[in-house]
């Protein structure tokens, strides 16, 4: 008998390409609001905020976080810079104000204290060892002295600290196909001489 042909192996499937990662959107400050919270050490601290050139009424803080939110769309100037101010009205020994950034994040903000003390403390000296310890406290959000504090950022700073790329998708490998088994050939039968005649 004619042996059955060995079937051809199934070809491996072509894997689907890995999709390109989706870039993170650039924050649009014109559609965002600045958000932060303030609290006092004693609950008797008085502050005012100035945003977009508008100064608020005096606000009395509590020892719990009080949230503030302001639209900044039309306050952006040249270079997409924006700034706002917080004035601590009634410092008196144990009274301190603590600022917590929500948006933009603290690392994208430049915080300074207006007035001659900032210069006297050497806060703008490039040699950090010459700066008074008060400079770092202000930059970290502790307003422990009466006066006005300026908080400033640029679109570039905010983008650098808030843009996180979407990780690329890694597809699981396509398993190799199981090859079809090769059929064994049946041996041809041996002729039985007992049923055949000798011919000559």
Backbone bond lengths (Angstrom), bond angles and torsions (degrees), N, CA, C in turn:
res aa  C-N    CA-C-N  psi(-1)  N-CA   C-N-CA  omega(-1)  CA-C   N-CA-C  phi
1 X - - - 1.466 - - 1.525 110.61 -
2 X 1.336 116.02 152.61 1.468 121.59 178.50 1.518 109.12 -78.10
3 X 1.381 117.42 125.11 1.478 118.10 -178.55 1.523 111.65 -66.50
4 X 1.336 114.90 145.52 1.475 119.61 177.69 1.522 109.15 -66.77
5 X 1.357 118.49 141.27 1.482 120.70 179.95 1.532 111.34 -69.84
6 X 1.330 114.52 147.19 1.471 119.60 175.81 1.524 109.00 -73.04
7 X 1.349 119.45 124.16 1.479 120.23 -178.20 1.526 111.16 -65.73
8 X 1.336 116.51 144.20 1.470 121.50 178.42 1.530 109.70 -67.34
9 X 1.347 118.16 142.33 1.483 119.45 179.37 1.523 111.51 -66.79
10 X 1.322 115.13 149.01 1.471 120.63 177.81 1.521 109.59 -68.74
11 X 1.358 119.65 127.59 1.479 120.19 -179.10 1.523 110.56 -66.56
12 X 1.359 116.23 146.19 1.467 120.97 177.95 1.526 109.47 -66.95
13 X 1.349 117.92 139.16 1.480 119.46 179.39 1.522 111.28 -69.93
14 X 1.323 116.46 149.34 1.464 121.48 177.19 1.522 108.94 -78.30
15 X 1.369 118.53 121.49 1.479 118.87 -178.11 1.517 111.32 -65.66
16 X 1.353 115.68 145.95 1.467 120.24 176.94 1.521 109.30 -69.34
17 X 1.336 118.79 144.17 1.480 120.17 -179.58 1.518 111.10 -67.41
18 X 1.345 116.44 148.71 1.465 121.60 176.74 1.520 109.29 -72.63
19 X 1.342 118.53 123.53 1.467 119.14 -178.49 1.517 111.56 -65.65
20 X 1.321 117.06 146.48 1.461 121.85 177.95 1.523 109.49 -68.00
21 X 1.359 118.78 144.70 1.467 119.94 179.66 1.522 111.68 -66.62
22 X 1.322 114.34 147.39 1.460 119.47 178.39 1.525 109.07 -81.84
23 X 1.343 118.88 121.70 1.478 119.36 -179.27 1.515 111.12 -65.93
24 X 1.332 115.61 143.49 1.464 119.95 177.47 1.518 109.58 -68.73
25 X 1.339 117.79 138.28 1.463 119.16 -179.93 1.517 111.82 -68.03
26 X 1.303 117.20 146.74 1.462 122.52 176.07 1.528 108.77 -76.36
27 X 1.329 118.28 126.46 1.465 119.32 -179.67 1.522 111.45 -58.38
28 X 1.302 116.88 132.63 1.460 121.47 178.39 1.519 107.61 -102.28
29 X 1.329 115.87 102.78 1.461 119.56 -175.61 1.520 112.08 -64.52
30 X 1.331 117.16 -23.20 1.466 119.06 -178.16 1.524 111.79 -69.30
31 X 1.312 116.47 -19.01 1.460 119.30 179.23 1.522 111.70 -108.14
32 X 1.331 116.20 11.75 1.453 120.30 -177.52 1.521 110.96 -115.63
33 X 1.303 115.11 165.68 1.457 121.41 174.83 1.519 107.99 -119.03
34 X 1.325 116.34 144.46 1.455 118.30 172.10 1.521 107.47 -75.98
35 X 1.317 115.39 138.35 1.457 120.53 -178.44 1.528 108.37 -134.47
36 X 1.307 115.37 133.81 1.454 120.42 177.87 1.523 108.36 -155.39
37 X 1.318 115.43 169.83 1.461 119.45 176.38 1.527 108.56 -130.55
38 X 1.321 114.94 153.81 1.461 122.33 178.50 1.523 108.56 -132.39
39 X 1.318 115.33 146.52 1.469 120.57 172.51 1.519 108.29 -144.94
40 X 1.308 115.67 158.75 1.458 121.15 178.69 1.511 111.35 -112.55
41 X 1.312 115.96 157.74 1.466 119.51 177.70 1.527 111.82 -74.18
42 X 1.339 116.28 -32.07 1.468 119.24 -176.20 1.526 113.25 -109.76
43 X 1.334 116.81 -18.54 1.461 119.74 -174.38 1.517 112.92 85.38
44 X 1.334 116.80 9.90 1.464 121.08 178.18 1.538 111.59 -119.47
45 X 1.308 116.06 8.03 1.464 120.62 -179.33 1.531 110.77 -72.43
46 X 1.326 115.88 136.49 1.464 122.15 179.32 1.527 109.40 -112.75
47 X 1.342 115.63 134.63 1.466 119.52 -179.39 1.532 109.90 -137.44
48 X 1.327 114.66 161.68 1.465 122.47 169.21 1.528 107.41 -130.85
49 X 1.321 116.95 148.64 1.459 120.95 174.63 1.524 108.92 -115.37
50 X 1.321 115.87 149.30 1.461 121.64 174.51 1.526 107.43 -129.77
51 X 1.324 115.79 114.16 1.458 122.59 -178.40 1.523 108.29 -134.59
52 X 1.331 116.61 135.41 1.468 121.02 -178.21 1.527 111.44 57.67
53 X 1.331 116.75 28.75 1.458 120.62 179.15 1.504 114.66 79.66
54 X 1.319 117.58 4.61 1.466 121.72 -178.74 1.522 108.98 -109.85
55 X 1.335 116.92 124.75 1.460 122.06 -179.93 1.524 109.87 -97.00
56 X 1.291 115.85 132.45 1.461 121.01 -177.82 1.518 111.07 -79.44
57 X 1.313 114.52 170.12 1.461 120.11 169.88 1.537 108.14 -70.66
58 X 1.317 116.37 165.10 1.458 120.59 178.70 1.535 109.42 -66.94
59 X 1.328 115.14 134.34 1.467 121.72 179.50 1.521 108.51 -116.83
60 X 1.317 116.29 132.79 1.463 120.30 175.88 1.529 108.25 -92.98
61 X 1.328 116.51 124.67 1.456 121.00 -178.77 1.522 110.74 -82.43
62 X 1.319 114.94 165.04 1.460 121.61 172.62 1.525 107.29 -117.36
63 X 1.310 116.06 -179.90 1.465 119.45 177.62 1.526 111.51 -82.04
64 X 1.330 116.79 -4.25 1.468 121.68 173.63 1.524 108.90 -99.99
65 X 1.333 115.83 160.13 1.453 120.59 -179.51 1.534 110.68 -65.89
66 X 1.339 116.76 129.18 1.458 122.57 173.62 1.531 107.36 -111.25
67 X 1.328 116.25 124.11 1.467 120.39 -175.03 1.535 110.97 -89.99
68 X 1.327 114.86 143.78 1.458 122.81 177.87 1.524 107.77 -129.82
69 X 1.329 116.24 142.98 1.457 121.12 179.89 1.524 108.94 -142.99
70 X 1.352 116.17 131.81 1.468 121.29 -178.93 1.522 109.56 -138.41
71 X 1.320 115.97 135.47 1.461 120.55 173.63 1.526 108.83 -69.40
72 X 1.342 116.78 136.06 1.466 119.94 -179.02 1.520 112.22 -120.13
73 X 1.329 117.27 10.24 1.452 120.31 -174.86 1.516 114.42 -53.42
74 X 1.320 117.55 -46.05 1.461 119.55 -175.84 1.516 112.58 -96.26
75 X 1.356 117.37 9.51 1.461 118.81 178.58 1.513 112.23 -97.19
76 X 1.341 117.30 -4.97 1.455 119.72 -178.50 1.516 110.07 -71.14
77 X 1.327 115.55 133.78 1.461 120.39 179.80 1.506 111.42 -108.93
78 X 1.312 115.83 -157.18 1.457 121.21 -178.95 1.526 109.88 -62.12
79 X 1.338 115.47 134.35 1.453 119.56 -177.72 1.513 112.86 77.98
80 X 1.328 117.72 14.54 1.462 121.97 -179.57 1.530 111.57 57.00
81 X 1.312 116.43 37.46 1.458 120.79 175.31 1.528 109.63 -89.21
82 X 1.298 115.50 150.58 1.460 119.11 171.38 1.523 107.79 -147.46
83 X 1.316 115.39 155.19 1.453 120.71 178.77 1.519 109.64 -149.44
84 X 1.314 114.30 154.29 1.465 120.29 175.07 1.520 107.45 -144.99
85 X 1.330 115.73 168.39 1.465 120.31 -170.60 1.519 110.50 -132.39
86 X 1.319 115.02 145.18 1.464 121.87 173.66 1.525 107.32 -126.99
87 X 1.322 116.33 124.13 1.466 121.64 -178.64 1.519 109.51 -107.91
88 X 1.326 115.25 122.75 1.465 121.70 176.19 1.532 106.31 -91.47
89 X 1.334 115.78 115.57 1.461 120.86 -168.40 1.522 112.99 -85.76
90 X 1.326 119.12 -40.24 1.472 119.83 -164.77 1.522 113.98 -130.16
91 X 1.324 117.44 52.46 1.459 119.38 174.79 1.527 109.87 -58.47
92 X 1.332 114.88 137.82 1.467 119.22 179.82 1.523 108.63 -162.25
93 X 1.330 116.92 81.38 1.462 120.33 178.63 1.512 113.81 68.57
94 X 1.335 117.90 -101.24 1.475 120.62 -174.05 1.527 114.17 -73.90
95 X 1.302 118.11 -8.87 1.468 119.98 -178.35 1.535 110.04 -78.95
96 X 1.305 116.36 121.27 1.460 122.78 175.61 1.526 108.19 -138.64
97 X 1.337 115.19 151.06 1.470 121.72 177.82 1.524 108.30 -112.35
98 X 1.330 115.71 138.18 1.464 120.85 179.70 1.533 109.33 -120.45
99 X 1.317 114.58 124.35 1.462 123.00 -177.71 1.524 109.26 -101.62
100 X 1.350 116.33 131.96 1.463 121.84 175.32 1.527 108.26 -124.09
101 X 1.327 116.64 119.01 1.468 121.14 -179.95 1.525 109.94 -78.33
102 X 1.327 115.50 139.68 1.458 121.29 174.23 1.534 109.18 -115.28
103 X 1.321 117.16 -52.54 1.467 121.87 171.54 1.516 108.06 -150.84
104 X 1.343 117.48 126.37 1.462 126.90 -3.57 1.520 111.35 -72.32
105 X 1.346 117.40 164.86 1.462 119.94 -178.24 1.520 111.98 -66.82
106 X 1.324 115.40 159.37 1.461 120.94 -175.12 1.523 112.06 -58.32
107 X 1.334 117.92 -37.10 1.454 120.12 -175.79 1.528 113.21 -68.95
108 X 1.325 117.63 -13.34 1.461 119.88 177.45 1.522 112.28 -98.56
109 X 1.340 117.11 0.67 1.456 121.64 -178.64 1.530 111.12 -102.42
110 X 1.312 115.22 143.06 1.464 121.76 170.61 1.520 106.95 -106.68
111 X 1.331 117.01 117.49 1.466 121.43 -175.45 1.524 109.03 -114.74
112 X 1.310 115.71 131.05 1.460 120.44 177.87 1.524 108.84 -143.57
113 X 1.335 115.23 166.68 1.461 120.87 178.61 1.520 107.86 -110.18
114 X 1.325 116.18 128.74 1.450 119.97 179.69 1.520 110.13 -73.39
115 X 1.316 115.63 150.25 1.461 119.62 178.33 1.519 111.96 113.07
116 X 1.320 115.15 175.01 1.462 121.69 -174.54 1.519 113.43 -71.20
117 X 1.322 116.97 -21.83 1.468 118.47 -177.33 1.527 111.74 -63.87
118 X 1.325 117.56 -33.62 1.474 120.55 -179.97 1.531 110.18 -61.20
119 X 1.327 115.63 -40.18 1.466 120.14 176.55 1.518 110.68 -71.23
120 X 1.324 116.24 -41.07 1.464 120.45 -179.18 1.529 111.48 -63.99
121 X 1.308 116.37 -29.90 1.456 120.59 178.70 1.538 112.41 -81.85
122 X 1.335 117.65 -3.29 1.477 122.66 -179.02 1.530 112.33 61.24
123 X 1.317 116.46 34.89 1.468 119.92 -175.06 1.524 113.50 -68.41
124 X 1.322 117.55 -21.94 1.462 120.21 -179.77 1.527 112.24 -98.16
125 X 1.319 117.38 7.17 1.467 120.82 178.44 1.523 109.44 -70.15
126 X 1.338 117.02 132.63 1.459 120.44 -179.48 1.524 111.59 -65.63
127 X 1.309 117.33 -24.89 1.458 121.17 176.49 1.527 108.28 -86.00
128 X 1.331 115.43 104.57 1.467 119.77 -174.99 1.524 112.20 -61.95
129 X 1.322 117.80 -24.48 1.465 120.02 -178.67 1.519 111.99 -69.77
130 X 1.328 116.44 -17.43 1.456 120.53 179.54 1.528 112.31 -91.44
131 X 1.318 116.89 -6.79 1.460 120.63 -178.17 1.526 110.41 -82.58
132 X 1.316 114.28 142.63 1.458 120.27 176.21 1.529 109.13 -68.65
133 X 1.330 117.18 147.80 1.464 121.09 -179.45 1.525 112.47 -60.56
134 X 1.337 115.98 -22.17 1.467 119.52 179.14 1.539 111.35 -62.99
135 X 1.323 116.98 -30.46 1.471 120.37 -178.86 1.532 110.58 -59.69
136 X 1.323 116.13 -47.55 1.463 120.35 -179.72 1.521 111.17 -64.89
137 X 1.316 117.57 -37.46 1.461 120.51 179.29 1.514 111.11 -63.02
138 X 1.326 116.36 -41.08 1.469 119.76 178.33 1.528 109.84 -64.90
139 X 1.326 117.10 -45.63 1.472 120.46 -178.12 1.523 112.02 -63.79
140 X 1.319 116.21 -26.31 1.469 120.30 178.10 1.523 112.17 -84.02
141 X 1.337 117.95 -5.49 1.453 120.78 175.61 1.509 115.81 103.41
142 X 1.339 117.77 14.99 1.464 120.75 176.26 1.520 109.03 -99.38
143 X 1.327 116.17 115.37 1.469 121.83 178.84 1.527 106.89 -105.86
144 X 1.327 115.22 91.99 1.458 120.48 -173.10 1.518 113.00 -103.91
145 X 1.325 117.11 6.60 1.460 120.62 -177.10 1.527 109.30 -134.08
146 X 1.297 115.73 140.93 1.467 120.22 179.84 1.528 109.71 -59.18
147 X 1.319 115.45 140.43 1.458 119.39 178.25 1.516 111.51 142.17
148 X 1.334 115.22 -172.33 1.462 121.91 -176.45 1.527 109.69 -108.42
149 X 1.317 115.01 135.34 1.464 122.52 -179.02 1.533 108.56 -113.81
150 X 1.321 115.00 131.42 1.468 120.26 -179.94 1.522 109.64 -101.56
151 X 1.328 115.26 132.71 1.456 121.93 178.44 1.523 107.67 -120.31
152 X 1.314 116.78 123.91 1.459 121.19 -170.56 1.524 110.25 -136.29
153 X 1.323 116.01 145.17 1.463 121.61 175.79 1.515 108.81 -152.59
154 X 1.329 115.27 166.13 1.465 121.56 175.03 1.513 108.12 -124.83
155 X 1.329 115.56 161.19 1.458 120.22 178.66 1.523 110.51 -57.89
156 X 1.342 117.56 -39.74 1.465 120.96 -178.60 1.523 110.76 -62.31
157 X 1.346 116.63 -41.11 1.463 119.84 179.88 1.518 111.33 -65.26
158 X 1.321 116.02 -42.84 1.459 119.66 -178.61 1.522 110.10 -66.72
159 X 1.345 117.17 -41.34 1.449 120.93 179.53 1.518 110.78 -61.38
160 X 1.329 116.17 -42.14 1.465 120.28 -177.23 1.516 112.15 -65.63
161 X 1.321 117.86 -28.47 1.463 120.42 -175.31 1.514 113.06 -100.21
162 X 1.342 118.38 -7.43 1.465 119.07 -177.89 1.512 114.09 -120.84
163 X 1.340 119.14 -13.98 1.456 121.17 -179.50 1.517 109.99 -82.15
164 X 1.321 116.34 120.69 1.459 121.70 177.45 1.517 108.04 -123.93
165 X 1.343 119.50 118.32 1.455 120.19 -177.51 1.514 111.99 -66.02
166 X 1.329 115.59 145.60 1.454 120.62 176.11 1.509 108.77 -74.10
167 X 1.344 119.84 127.90 1.465 119.92 -177.73 1.518 111.44 -65.40
168 X 1.335 115.33 146.38 1.461 120.38 178.68 1.520 109.81 -66.21
169 X 1.331 116.11 146.02 1.448 121.38 179.18 1.522 109.13 -82.98
170 X 1.314 117.19 130.72 1.459 121.31 176.56 1.514 107.68 -106.91
171 X 1.320 115.68 116.94 1.455 120.15 -178.82 1.527 110.15 -81.61
172 X 1.322 115.82 143.46 1.451 119.52 175.52 1.519 109.14 -67.54
173 X 1.340 118.26 141.67 1.472 119.56 -178.02 1.519 111.30 -63.26
174 X 1.325 116.08 145.20 1.462 121.37 177.16 1.520 108.72 -74.30
175 X 1.317 119.19 125.31 1.469 119.89 -178.64 1.516 111.13 -63.70
176 X 1.342 116.41 143.11 1.460 120.33 178.26 1.521 109.27 -67.37
177 X 1.344 117.69 142.28 1.475 119.39 -178.70 1.525 111.31 -68.78
178 X 1.309 116.44 149.66 1.459 121.75 176.49 1.523 108.50 -78.68
179 X 1.335 118.70 120.08 1.483 118.86 -177.60 1.516 110.96 -64.51
180 X 1.328 114.67 144.10 1.460 119.42 177.95 1.525 109.35 -67.47
181 X 1.321 118.74 141.55 1.482 120.07 -179.46 1.528 111.92 -67.03
182 X 1.331 114.93 142.80 1.472 120.03 176.14 1.521 108.50 -81.96
183 X 1.345 116.53 128.38 1.469 120.94 -176.88 1.522 110.09 -73.78
184 X 1.317 115.61 132.72 1.467 120.06 176.45 1.527 109.60 -73.77
185 X 1.335 117.34 139.95 1.467 122.10 179.20 1.522 109.62 -83.45
186 X 1.324 115.02 133.01 1.478 119.55 177.29 1.530 108.89 -76.49
187 X 1.360 118.51 129.80 1.476 119.79 -179.82 1.523 111.62 -66.62
188 X 1.321 114.98 147.32 1.479 119.76 177.92 1.523 108.92 -66.82
189 X 1.332 118.86 141.88 1.475 121.12 -178.48 1.531 111.61 -66.87
190 X 1.357 115.93 144.17 1.473 121.70 175.88 1.519 108.76 -78.36
191 X 1.344 118.29 127.78 1.488 119.40 -178.53 1.533 111.19 -63.58
192 X 1.327 116.94 140.94 1.477 123.82 -179.74 1.524 107.93 -92.31
193 X 1.346 116.90 106.50 1.468 121.44 -176.63 1.524 112.33 -65.26
194 X 1.369 115.22 -22.15 1.463 117.06 -177.29 1.518 112.48 -67.37
195 X 1.349 115.06 -20.63 1.476 117.95 -179.25 1.515 112.06 -102.68
196 X 1.328 117.03 8.94 1.472 120.63 -179.81 1.520 110.05 -118.41
197 X 1.273 115.72 155.74 1.483 121.21 179.38 1.516 109.63 -101.60
198 X 1.364 114.55 146.98 1.452 120.41 175.37 1.489 108.77 -83.74
199 X 1.292 115.99 125.29 1.461 120.19 -176.81 1.507 108.37 -119.14
200 X 1.432 114.60 135.38 1.465 119.16 176.75 1.509 107.03 -155.46
